[in-house]
Amino acid sequence: MSARPQSVKGRATRERAASAPSDVIIGADGLARPPWAAQDPLLRHYYDTEWGMPVRDEHGLFERLSLECFQSGLSWATILRKREAFRAAFRRFDPDVVAAFTAADVERLLADTGIVRNRAKIVATINNAAATIALRRDGGLADFIWSFQPATTPAPRTLVEIPTVSEASTALSKALRQRGFSFVGPTTMHALMEATGIIDTHLVDSHRRGSSGVWPRT
């Protein structure tokens, strides 16, 4: 095939993509966001300042992994509203401190109305702290999780185009389980990868697309 037909085809593809419908909502501030971040002020602030930005340190990733674990089956808004209570209850998510929690701490957490009181998730978080410490022998949690960054990232224009699981998140889930982690299913790990900048699933027309610096806007 000649170069010119390829160029015409490529231009036509880009033009169709540019004219395709988008699910972004334009806010009163003139900025485009996905519906989930367009209404609630707390979610909007989280989206504008945190979601999708790179987290590359052990402490930060352990906290995010733990909160994603607790979010399973619930809305992220619920977790976000309880985040400060979670941080206090889990001692700022210091893995060394959490790994040393005792049965008395489990009971303390189960009595804490400020957090999600789920015994299995509480115990999993304590065990995951120990697994995080063990990973230090092999480079640490941050390097381990980021090693599953895929070669490409989705470029969704609509909500239905945003995947909820991927080969990378499935592989990460399997690898973490092999390292002793729990409550780290493929869907949960996909959400973690989205939230921490490992992939960019911002809608293409969102004002935050490409803001992480990890992936280009287009």
BELBELNOR-V504102 format. One record per backbone hydrogen bond with DSSP energy under -1.0 kcal/mol. CO is the residue of the C=O (numbers start at 1). NH is the residue of the N-H. E is the energy in kcal/mol with one decimal. If there is no record, write none. Layout:
# BELBELNOR-V504102
co=CO nh=NH e=E
co=CO nh=NH e=E
This chain:
# BELBELNOR-V504102
co=2 nh=6 e=-1.2
co=3 nh=7 e=-2.1
co=4 nh=8 e=-2.6
co=5 nh=9 e=-2.6
co=6 nh=10 e=-2.7
co=7 nh=11 e=-2.5
co=8 nh=12 e=-2.5
co=9 nh=13 e=-2.3
co=10 nh=14 e=-2.1
co=11 nh=15 e=-2.3
co=12 nh=16 e=-2.3
co=13 nh=17 e=-2.3
co=14 nh=18 e=-2.4
co=15 nh=19 e=-1.4
co=25 nh=33 e=-2.1
co=27 nh=30 e=-2.2
co=31 nh=27 e=-2.7
co=32 nh=207 e=-2.5
co=33 nh=25 e=-3.6
co=34 nh=37 e=-1.6
co=35 nh=38 e=-1.3
co=40 nh=44 e=-2.7
co=41 nh=45 e=-2.4
co=42 nh=46 e=-2.3
co=43 nh=47 e=-2.7
co=44 nh=48 e=-2.5
co=45 nh=49 e=-1.6
co=46 nh=50 e=-2.8
co=46 nh=51 e=-2.3
co=50 nh=53 e=-2.4
co=57 nh=61 e=-2.4
co=58 nh=62 e=-2.6
co=59 nh=63 e=-2.2
co=60 nh=64 e=-2.3
co=61 nh=65 e=-2.8
co=62 nh=66 e=-2.3
co=63 nh=67 e=-2.6
co=64 nh=68 e=-2.4
co=65 nh=69 e=-1.9
co=66 nh=70 e=-2.1
co=67 nh=71 e=-1.8
co=68 nh=72 e=-1.0
co=71 nh=74 e=-3.6
co=75 nh=79 e=-1.3
co=76 nh=80 e=-2.8
co=77 nh=81 e=-2.2
co=82 nh=86 e=-2.6
co=83 nh=87 e=-2.7
co=84 nh=88 e=-2.1
co=85 nh=89 e=-2.7
co=86 nh=90 e=-2.8
co=87 nh=92 e=-4.2
co=88 nh=91 e=-1.3
co=90 nh=93 e=-1.6
co=91 nh=94 e=-1.2
co=94 nh=98 e=-2.8
co=95 nh=99 e=-2.5
co=98 nh=101 e=-1.9
co=102 nh=106 e=-1.8
co=103 nh=107 e=-2.0
co=104 nh=108 e=-2.2
co=105 nh=109 e=-2.7
co=106 nh=110 e=-2.2
co=107 nh=111 e=-1.1
co=109 nh=112 e=-1.1
co=112 nh=115 e=-1.3
co=116 nh=118 e=-1.5
co=118 nh=122 e=-2.4
co=119 nh=123 e=-2.9
co=120 nh=124 e=-2.2
co=121 nh=125 e=-2.1
co=122 nh=126 e=-1.9
co=123 nh=127 e=-2.6
co=124 nh=128 e=-2.9
co=125 nh=129 e=-1.6
co=126 nh=130 e=-1.6
co=127 nh=131 e=-2.2
co=128 nh=132 e=-2.1
co=129 nh=133 e=-2.0
co=130 nh=134 e=-2.1
co=131 nh=135 e=-1.6
co=133 nh=136 e=-1.3
co=134 nh=137 e=-1.3
co=135 nh=138 e=-2.0
co=135 nh=140 e=-2.3
co=136 nh=139 e=-1.3
co=140 nh=144 e=-2.0
co=141 nh=145 e=-2.8
co=142 nh=146 e=-2.6
co=143 nh=147 e=-1.2
co=145 nh=148 e=-1.7
co=146 nh=149 e=-1.8
co=156 nh=204 e=-3.0
co=157 nh=23 e=-2.0
co=158 nh=161 e=-1.1
co=159 nh=162 e=-1.6
co=166 nh=170 e=-2.2
co=167 nh=171 e=-2.3
co=168 nh=172 e=-2.5
co=169 nh=173 e=-2.4
co=170 nh=174 e=-2.1
co=171 nh=175 e=-2.4
co=172 nh=176 e=-2.7
co=173 nh=177 e=-2.2
co=174 nh=178 e=-1.9
co=176 nh=181 e=-2.5
co=177 nh=180 e=-1.7
co=185 nh=189 e=-2.7
co=186 nh=190 e=-1.9
co=187 nh=191 e=-2.1
co=188 nh=192 e=-1.9
co=189 nh=193 e=-2.4
co=190 nh=194 e=-2.1
co=191 nh=195 e=-2.5
co=192 nh=196 e=-1.8
co=193 nh=198 e=-1.2
co=193 nh=199 e=-1.7
co=194 nh=197 e=-1.1
co=195 nh=52 e=-1.4
co=196 nh=55 e=-1.3
co=203 nh=206 e=-2.2
co=206 nh=209 e=-1.2
co=208 nh=211 e=-2.4
